[in-house]
Amino acid sequence: MLTGTVRENVAMEISPEFIDNSLVGETLEQAQLSTFLQESQEGIGTVAGGTVLALSGGQRRRLEMPRALYRWPTLLVLDEARYGI
């Protein structure tokens, strides 16, 4: 996770003036993070990364999903490693 806002973390490598806030919100909703961010005063402008935003491990992993969805991929391969099987 980059130090920056949730908005910047979702739209990685895109200049801030070109980030589509509605698409960021839509992808966060699909990853079930929108409710969590609505509780924050800053919403998608909440600073993430480092120790600023207290995200659980699951929430950090769910923040990776909007990154992939933001770019509307033709194919998205998801893999979950299984440990201890």
N, C-alpha and C positions, 0 to 999 in steps of 0.2 A: 504494500500500500504506500502510495506517495504521500508526502506531507503536503496538504492542500485541502481544498474543500471536497465534499462528497461529489459534487458536480464535476470537478476537475478529475477526480479519481475515476469516475465512470467514463468520461469522454477523453481518456488519456491521449496525449499527443495532438490534440486539436486545440488550436488557439482559442482562448476564452471567449473572444467576441463572436466565434462561429459555433459555439455550443448551443444545441437546441434543448432548452430547459424542459419543454413538454415531453420530448423523447427521453430525457434523463429521468423525469418523473414516471413515465410509463414503464421504463425498464426496471426502475426501483420497485414499482408496484408488482411487476411480474416476479421479482426476486423476493417478495414479501418483506421489503425493508421500508416501505412508505409509511406505515403506521409508526414504526420506531422513529423515523425522521420527523414526523408531524409533531411528536412530543418535544422535539428540539425547537428552540426559538428561531434558529437560523434555517431550518429545513435543509434543502440541498446545498445551502451555503455553509453548512456546519463544517468546521475544520476537522479533517480526518487525518490519520497517520500519526505516528509517534504516540504520545500519551494524551492528546487533546480530547479525542472522542473515545469513550470507553466502549469498544465493541467486543463482544464475545468472539470466540474462535469461529463459531457458526456464522455470525453476522459478517465477520471478515471474509469468510469463504463465499457468502451470499453476495457480497459486494463485487466479487469477481464475475458473477453471472451478468449483471447489467453492462459490464465492460464489453463482454462478447455480444450481447444483444444490441447495444447501441449502434453497432456498425452493420446491422441487418445481414448477417452472414448467410450465404447460400447453404452451407453445410456447417453444422455445429456438432462436434463429437464430444460427448461428456463421458468421463471415466472416473469411477470412484475406486480407489485402492481398498482392498479388504485386508485387514490386519488380524492376525491371530486365528486364521481359519485352518 
